């Protein structure tokens, strides 16, 4: 398979070859065709297959209604009102910018609904089994200005739309009017749209009317006017890398007074609205055509825009340096205006440049520009610098890589100020840290050793979000294990298995490490372990628990009981439902060990006895113990042990091991034991 980097290079080179071709004023489209017979369309959206149109239509009483039509061969059905959709179109409310998602399950639009953030805000409705649902405002996208004409990529990972960015200069604002710019926003890991960013300045020349992103995620269609009084024309551009777009061209070269707007791509065709500009009614017919070629590259030399603080959009006085990319010689220095953030620079159209933007206490931005035409530019219209960054810390167990509940702080080196993190998820902690200093990031967690690292925010900072990993090593104590005969105290050759009940960890201690002198085993402080010994020839298995929070000894002595006739051996963790003979799942591992023992010793027969405490009358306890013994035997039978090797027996409260004078003692007396029986004659 071809490496992704090589594929990307070939893609870019092929685009450059295409885009560097002729930019003559010739038609890019075949002959126009009328779609349907409708003449009162205000806005529309067509599905990816090109056979379903949802449109906003204005009737003779100037009322807006949402209707839909379906393709039938070469014709379209009569539009029918979509009642569930017209909830977005309440009386007295203007809406438009209809845009259907590629899976046709979500419809995006803009409207000036009461209670919105700005004049026009972006909304969406979801298609359900009962029709279209309630409108949902896209609060992570909308601003206090007008946000309009939403369009999403397949999968809705990126949304494009147009926004009116009100100018700080009131006189310029009156002159410019509602000049719109194309913005976009990407989804983050949590599925939320990030703060919208403006696209290339080259895309936003003139008066942008609308925007549409093609299904290839690389073609941007929109309409624009060179002057407010001129007709709207169809425009398109192709993406180069990331959010950088080639300079746009017209889709069709026409010389008439009609408006052409709301271009969309579907099934290999371009669809749009053609309306009569003279009447200025902004309603018209839906047209279609087939594109003939891709557009060429036209760049420009003059660069104008703003430098703003990303957090509050405050103007920033910044230094803008222009470098020769080969020699890194500074060719020119510019300053943005402190009161408005405006910058204006001019470069040689025959050259390539590196342009960087710096301001003390803020992040650093750098751009590579390549000019082909003095009327075009590739720098962003708005350059945003940030003065704080987001730092995400992933804290996890260094041995088993599981997230940890921790306390994570940042201590600023310059003044020892402490910044506390916010927990964002399991083991994930986030800071907002001011630029210009270094920080010691320290993580602590109970029963783990502290860990820290130096995070540097001095110098040039390009990224606004950083992710770091901070593994913590568990605290441990060394414990020795020794396996002996319970009666003679003689060493026994047996392996030991430690199962950590607090997390995923298993430790196997081989035979040689359980002998004298026993090899110390590091065990995690604060965790609880099951200690299991099986496979010692002539001995029963052994199981118990160690709580490393309270266990203070340095050695564990494992006393194994020999398999002798009449020797009663306790089974650990055999528990039942209250006042019932139904086994709880906690009993299964211990019973499985008994199954293993009996399979390894096929001649052995056992009595399975159940015992109770003294709560309740003797008859009841006897019956309960008998039923519980049968439940244990049934489990063994289900796991392949022959019935001839098993004898269930209930003893009720008749054989207590300790006095029934406390809850702890009563728990000891509630037990299940197995006893080796003589071989059958």
N, C-alpha and C positions, 0 to 999 in steps of 0.2 A: 504494500500500500504506500502511496506517495506521502511523504511527511507533510504535515499541515503547513509548516513554514514555507515549503517549496510550492505547495498548491497556492498559498496566499500570494507569493511572489509572482507566480505565473499569472494569477488572476489580475493583480495590480498592473503588471506589464502589459497584459492584453488590453486592459481598460485604457491605459495611457496611449497605446497604439490607436485605439478606436477614437478616443476623445481628442487626440491631437490632429484629427482629420479636418476636413473642410467645415467651415461654419457659415457657408453661404446662406443667404436668405431664401431657402427653398422649402417647399412643403415637406413636413415630416410624416404626413398622414395620407391615407387614401381618401377617396371621396366620402363625404359625410352622408350618413343615413339617419332618417328619423326613426326613433323607437316609439312604437305605439302611435296613438293619435291625440295625445294630450297636449294642451296648450296653456295650462294654468299651473304648472309645477313650480313650486317655490324651492323645494329641496328633495333629494332622493338618495337612496342607497341601493346598490345591486349586489346580489350575492356573488361568491367567487365563481360559481358555475355559469353565471350570466342568464339565469332563467327565473329569477324572482326579484321583483322591484318593490320596495316600500317607498312611498312618496308622500310628501306634504303638499296638498293642493288647496288653492284658494278659490272659493266659489264666488258667484255674482254678488253675494252680500258681504264679501270680504272676510268670510269665515274660513279658518284653516281646518282641514280635516286630513287625517292620516289614512291612506288607502294602500292597497297592495294589488299587484298584478303578476300573473305567471305566464311564461312563454309557452305558446302552443304552436310548435313548428316555427314558422317564420313570423307569426303574429303573436299578439299579446291579449290576454283576457281583459274584459272590462274591469276597471279598478273597483274594488269593494272596500268599504270602510272596515278598518280594524278596530273594533269597539274597545278591546282591552288595551290598545295602544293609545287611544285618544285621551287617556287619563293624563298624559304628559302635555296635553294641549288644552288647558283650561281657558275659559273666557277671560279676555284681558291680558293674556300671557302670549308673548311671542316666542316661538321655538324654531329650531332649524338645525342644520348640520347633521342630518341623519347619517349614521354610519353603522353598518352591520358587521359584527365580528365574523371571522372566517369560519367558525363553526356554526354560525347563524343562530346562536343561543343568546346573544347579548346585543342590544341596540343602544348605541351611544347617541347623544344629541346635546344641544345647548338650549337653554331657556332662561328667561328673566323672572324666575319664580320668586315670590315674596320669601324673605328670610334667607336668601342666598348671600354669598360673600361679596359678590360684585354685581355689575349690571346684568351680564350674562354669565352663567356658570355651566359647567359640564356635568351631565347626569348620565346614568345608564339604567336600563330595565332588563330583567332576565326573563327568558321564555320558560314557562312552567307548563305543567299538564293542563292548567286552567287558562292558558293564554299568557299574556305579558304581565309581569308583576308591577309592583310599585316603583316609582322613580327613586334612585339612590344618588345622592349628591357625592361627587368625587372630591372630598374635602382635602385629600393630599395633593390635588392638582390645582384646584381653583384658587384664585387670588382676589384681591379687592377690585381689580379691573375687570374687563370683559375677557372671558375665556370661551372660545368658540371652535366649532368644526373639529371635533375629536375624531381621530382615526387610529386604529391599533394594528400592530403587526400580527401575523398568525401566532396564536397562543397568548396574545395580549401582553407579551413581555415588555413591549415599548408602546407608549402612546404619544402621538403627535397632535398638536392643536395650534390654534393661533390665539395670540393674546395682545391686548392693547396695553402697552407700557406707557403710562402717563409720564410726560416729560416734566422735569423739575422746573425748567424755564417756562413760565406761563405764556409768554409771548410766542415762543416756539410751539407750545402745545396748541394754541389757537390756530397757528399757521398750519401745523401738521394735521390737525383733526384726529380722527380715530385711525391713525396708522397702526397696522397690525404687524406682528412678527411671528415667525414659526418657532414653536417650542417643542421640546420632547422630554419624556421622563421614562426611566427604566425601573423595572421591579427589582426589589432587593431580595435577600434570602427568605424573608418572611412573607413575600408576596405583596408588599406595599410599594406603591410608586414613590420614587425618590423625588427630591425637590426639582422642579422643572428647570431645564437649561435651554438657552436660546441657541438656535442653529446658526450656521455661517451668516455673516453679514451680507454676503453675495446673494443669498436666497431671499433676503428681506428688503431688497431695494424696491422702491415704488410702494404701491398700496396693495398689500397681500389681502386676498379675499377669502381663501379657504385652503385646505391642505388634505392630501390623501397619500398614504404609504402603500406602495405596491406589495404584492404577495411575495416578491423576492426579497423583501426587507431592504432593498437597495435603490428603489426607484421612488422618488418623491414627486407627486403631481400636485399642482395648485394653480390658482388663477391670480393674476395681479394686473394692476393698472400702473403705467408709467407716471400718469398724472391722474388726480382725482376725477378730472372731467373727461378723461379718455376711456374708451371701452375696455372692459376686462378681457384679457387674453390668457390662453392656457399655457402653462409653464411646466417644465420638468427638469429634474436633476438626478444624477446618480451618485451614490455614496462612494467615497474613496476608501477611507478607513475610519472606524469608530463613528464619530458624529461629524466628521469632516466631509462636506459635499462638494462635488464639482460645480462650477458656476453654471447656472441654469440657461436653458434655451426655450424658445417658444415651440410648442407642439405643432402648431399650424400657423402658417403665414397667411393672414387674411387682411384685406383692406376694405372693411365695411364698418358700419356703426353698431353692429350687434355686440352684445356681451356674451362671452364664452366663459363659463365658470363651473365649479364643482366637478372637475375631472376625476374619474375613477377608472380602475382597471378591472376587467373581469373576462375570463375565458379568452385571453389574447386580444381583446378589444379595449378601446378607450371610450368611456361613456361620459357625457357632460350635458350641461344645460345651455341652450342658446336662447337668448331673449332679446327683446327690442329695447335697446338702450335709450332711444328717443323718448319713449313713454316713461322710462324710469320706474317701471312697476316691478322689476326684478322677478318676473315670472316668465316662463317660457316652455319650450319643448325639450325633451330628452333626445340627444343625438348620440350616434356612435360612429367610430371609424377604426381603421386598423393601422397601427404604427408601421412606418417603412424602415426606419433606421434609428440607431442610438444617437444621442446628441454629442456635440463636440465640446472641448474645453475652452473656456474663455476666462482668464483671470484678470484681475485689475490691480493697479499699483497703489492707489490711495487707500488709506486705512483710517476709518473713523469709528469711534465707539466710546465706551465708558469703562472705568475701573471702579468696581463697587465692592463693598464688604458683603460677603455671602450671607451673613447672619441677618443683617437688618437693611441691606441695600444702601448703606451710607456711602457717599462718594469718598474715594481714597486718592490722595496725592501719591502717585507712584512714578518710579523711574522706568522708562521703556528703552531698553538697549537693543540695537540692531547690529548683528555680527555677520561677518563673512564666515560661512560654515566650514570653509577649508582651512583658513588661517586663524579663525576665532578672533580676528581683529575687530575692535569696536568701530563701526562705520558711522553711527549716529546715536545720540541720546535724546530722548524726548521726556516730557513731564505731562502727566495728566493733571487737569485743573482741579484744585482741591475742593472748590465749591460745588462742582457738578460731576467730577470724575471723568470729564470728557478728554479724549485724546485724539490727535490728528497727526498722522505721519505719512510721508511719501517716500517711495523707494523706486529704484531703477527697475523697469519692467523686464530687463534682460537678465536679471540676477536672481539667485536664491538667497534666502536669509534665514538666520536664526534670530528670533525675537524673544527676549525675556522681559518679564515684568516683576519688579521688586518694590516692596515698601516695608520699612522697619516694623517688626511686630506682626507681619503677615506672611502668608505662604508665598511660594515662588511659582511662577507660571512660565512655561517656555513653549514656543511654537516654531515649527519649520514652515517657511512660506516660499512659494515659487510663483513668480509673476509672469503672465503671458500677455496681459493687456492692461493698460493703465486704468481702465474703467471698472476693473474687477478687483476683489480682495478676498483673502482667505482667513484673516484674523477674525475671531468672534466679535460680534457687535458689542457684547457685554463680557468683560473679563472680571470674574469674581475671585477675590482673594479672601482667605479665611484666617482668623486669628486664633482659633482653637481647633483641635483635632479630636476625633473619636478614636479611642484605643480600646479594643476588645481583647480581653484576656481569657484564654481557655485554661482552666485549672483542672488537673486530672491526676489520678493515681499513677505514679511513675512506673509501677510494675504491671498493672492490669489495664491501664488506660481508660479508667472509668471516671466520669466527671465527679468533682468533689464540692461539697458545701463548704465554702471558705469565706474568709475575710480578706479582701484585697484592697490595699491602699496605695496611693502614690505620694511620695514625699519629695517636694521640690528642692533641688539642690541649693538654689540661691538663697532661700529664706526658711527652709524646713517646713513650709506650709504643707498641710496634709489635705489630700483630695481623696474622697471616699467613692468607691465604685457603686454602680447600680447593677443588681443581678438581672440579667436578661434571659436567662434560661439555665438549664442544668449545667453547672460548672462554667458558665459564661458571665463575665463581669465587664462592664463598660465604664470608661471615664470620658469626660470632656476636659482636655488639658490645654491651657494657654501655651502658645508658642514662645520661644525665646529662652527656654531653660531646659535643664535636664532633670529627670525624675528617677528616683528609686522606686520600682514597683515591687511591693512586698505582699506575698500571699501566705496565710497561715490557716491551718485546719487542725481540729482536735485529733490527736494521736498521729500527727504527721510533722515532719521537720519543716521549718520555715524555708522558703525559697524566694529569691529576689533577683532582679536584673536592672541594669541601668538603661533607661529609655531616653534617647537624645532628641531634643526638639530645638537645638540650636542650629543655626545655619539655614541652608536652603531646604524648605519643606515643600514637597510637591503634592503629596497625597493627603487627603483629609480623613482617611480612615485606615487604621493599622490593626493587624491581628497578630497576637503573640501567644505562644504556648508557655505555660508555667507548670511543669510537672512537680509534684511533691512526693518525697520519699517517706514511706510509713516508718513510724517508730517501732523498734523490735526489741524483744528480750530473748536471749538464748536459753532454751529449755532442753535438758537431756532426758532421754527416754530409755528405760531398762525393762526388759521382759523377763519375768521369773515365774517359777512354779509357785502357786499360791500357798502350798503347804511346806515345801522344802526350801524355798527361796533360792533354788538353783537356777542359773541362767537358762533361758530357752531361746533357741534359734527361731526367730519369727520376725516377719516384716511388719512395719507399723505404717498406717495410712492416716494422715491428718486432713480433714475436710473443713475448710473455713466456711462457717455458716453465715458470716457477715458479708461475704463477697465471693467472687469466683476465684478460688485458689485451692489447689490440692498439693499436698506434700507427701511424697513416698519415702519412708526411711527404710533403706535396705537392712538385711539381717545383720551385716557386720557393724552397722552404726548403732545398733541397739544393744551391743554387748559392752562389757566392762573393759576399759573405760568408755562410756557412751559418748558419741559425738554430739555436741550441742547443736540444736536446730533453732535458727532465728524465727521467732513467731511474732505476729503483729500485735502490738499493744492495743487493747480496746476491742479486739475481735473475739468471737467464740468459735471454738474448734470441736469437731467430733474426733475422738481418738478411737481407731478401729484396728484390731489385730485379728487376723484369721489365717488359717493354713498351717498352724503348728500341729504336727502330727500327734494324735492322742489327746489333744486339748480342745476345749470349746473356744469359740471366738470370743472376743472382748470388745465392748464398746462403751464409751463414756464421753463426757464433754468437759472442756476446759474453757473457762471464761477468763481471758487474758486481762480483763479490767480488774478482776479481784484476785486472781491467782498470783500468789507472791513467791511460791517455791521456785527452785531452779532445776528440779528433777521430778519426773513423773515415773512412778514405779507401777508397771502393769503386771498385775497378778492373774495368771491364767489358771483356770480350774481344769484338772484332768477329767477326761470323760470316763467316769467310774459309775458302775451300777449304783443307783440310789442317790447320786449326787445331783441336787437341785441347783440349776443355774438360772439366774435372773435374765430376762429379756428386757432391754432398755427401750424406753419410748413406746411401749405398747399401750396406746390410748384408744378409748372408745367414746362415742357420743354419750352425753350425760344420761344416766339411768337407761342405757341401751347396750346392746351387744354389737352394734355396728362399728367396725374398725375405722379409725381416722387415718388419713393418708400418711401421717407422721410415723405410723407403725410399719409401713411397707419396707423401708430399707433394712430394719432389723430382722424382719421375717424373711427377707430375701437372703440375708446372711445365713439364717438357719437352713433355708432351702439349699444353699451352696454347701453347707457342712454335711447335710444328709446325702447330697449327690456324691460328695467326695468319699463318704463312708456308707456304702449301700447296705451294709448289714446292721446298722444301728436302728433301734426302735426307741421312741421317746413318748413319755407322758407329757401332755401339754396341760398345765394346771393354771387355773385363774383364781385369784384371791381378792377379797374386798376388805374395806375397813368396817367399822362397827356402826356406821350410820344406817339406820333402818333395822327392821327385825331380821332375825337369823334366817327364817325361811325365804324371805325375799332375796337376801344376799346370796343364799345358796343357789337359788334358781338363776339369779343374774350371773353368778360366776360360772355355772354350768353352760349357760348360753354363750358366754364370752369365750370359754374354752373351745366350744364347737366352732365359733367364728374363726378362731385362730387355725384350727385344724382344717376348716374349709379352705382357707387361704392357701395352706400348704398343698392340699389336694388339687386346687386349681393350678398350682405351679408344678404338678407332675409327681408329687410324693405319693407313693402307694398308701392306701388306707390301712393296710396291714401293719404299717410301721408307726402308726399314730394312735394315741389313746387320749381323748379329751377327758378332763376331770375338773370339776368345780369344788372348791373347798369353802366358799363363802368367807365368813369371818373367823373360821375355826383355827387358822394357823397364822396369827400375826407375827411379823418379824420383830416389831418393836411395839411398845404400848401405844394404844390409840388415844394419846393425850394431847395431841397438837395437830395442826393442819399438816405440818411437815411429816410427822410420823404416819398420819393417815394416808398420805400420798405414797409413802414407802410400802405400806401394807396393800395398797391397790396395785397389784402386780400380776405378771404372767411369767411362769417359769417353765423350763423343760428339764425333764429328769430321764437319764438313761435307764432303759428297761432291759432285763435279761433277754437274750435271744430266744425266739420261740423254738420249742423242741419239735 
